[in-house]
């Protein structure tokens, strides 16, 4: 299962990671370190809360780590869309 994640920077310099496919699924942090991993845990918890069994295949948050690196370098992240 692939889910797109967006990472944006707030005016105060903190970061917000969102999964648009899952309403309300977002996490904020002052640092990028660990943000993709925290988002993955949040997505897994969100899906588990729907009482649907999770696939044994890993959930891949599309390019979340690469996006975090791009934001940290001062660039706007380019996120792939699932299925592309």
N, C-alpha and C positions, 0 to 999 in steps of 0.2 A: 504494500500500500504506500503510495506517495502522496504527501500533502505539501502544498506550497506554504512557505512562511515568509512574511515580510518583516524586516527590521528597520525601524525608523528612529531618528534622533529627535528628542524633544528640545524645546527652547532652553531648558536648563542643563542640557548636555547629557541627560540620561537616555536610555534606549528602551524601546518597546518592541517586542516580538509578538506578532499576531499570526494566527492561522485563519484566514478568511473563510475557509470551508466549515469551521466550527465556531458558531456564534459565541462571542464572549471569551474565547480561548486566547488569552494574551498574558504576557508576563513583562514586567518592567524591571530595569536594573540600572544602577549607576555605572556598571562596567560591562564590557562585552565578554570578558572571561567567564565561561560557564553558561552564558545565555543560551546558546544552541542546545546544550545538554538539559538545561532547566526546561526549555520549551518542549523537548522531546518527552520529558517526564510528565509535563502538563498535558500534552496531547494523549499520551497513554492513559493517564488518569481520566481525562475527559471521555475517551472512548470506552473505558471500563465502566464509567458511570452510566453509560447508555444501556448497560446490561447486555452487551453484545460480546460474544467471545472474540478475543483478539487472535489474529492469525499468528502462527508461529514464525512467520516471516518477519524480519525487523521492519519497523516503521521508519521510513527514510524521509527526513524533512529536507525537501529539495534544496540543496546548496546552502543550508543555513550556516554551516561553518564558513564557507567561502564568502557569504554575504557579510558575516561578522568581521572577517579579515578586511574586506573592502571598506566597510564603514570605519573600522579602526584606522585604516590608512588614509581616511579623509575622502574616499570616493563613494559615489552613490552605488549601492549594490544592484547588480543585474540578476534578477531571479528567474530561473527557468520555470515554465509552467508544466505541471504534471502531464505526461504523455508526449512531451516534445523531445 
